[in-house]
């Protein structure tokens, strides 16, 4: 049998051309094997596991703290685990394991969430309401609430981020995707409980 040489970029193009057609994808998979998504396109990072695969690292299943005396304790705090996962996702979305470097003239973005009153929610149409993420929490005077020091005075209505965040991304478009695609992890990080 004569061997046929096919370049990887041609295989990748063939999978793109299949455009979701299950029959075509099955045929191509049978011929060339399962293809790894192009993770340089941030839209292909849909899960924490995708982010780990894009960076070539293993997913974290649990966190351990080791104390100076050698004792170890498992971290069960949902906010800490969410932060580790979001940090990994941010690096993968940026397609840069070293980002952010905090160099001069480097701009960074992060997801921004709005809080609405029940009256405002009731006045929204159904489509707008579907976009909402429902969270709650205490915001007393002087409360600091995550996101690299988002200070809240009297309520969560006014906040400023005065300290850089490792959860930053390179563009506004990526920040919107980051906030929407991973909103449950953001909730776990910012609120810290379910």
Buried (B, 14 or more C-beta within 10 A) or exposed (E): EEEEEEEEEEBBEBBEEBEEEEEBBEEBEEEBEEBEBEBEEBEBBEEBEBBBBBBEEEEEEEBEEEEEEEEEEEEEEBBBBBBBBBBBBBBBBBBBEEBBEEEEEEEBBBBEBEBBEEEEEEEEEEEEEEEBBEEEBEBEEEBEBBBEBBBBBEEBEEBEBEEBBBBBBBBEEBBBBBBEBBBEBBBBBBBBEE
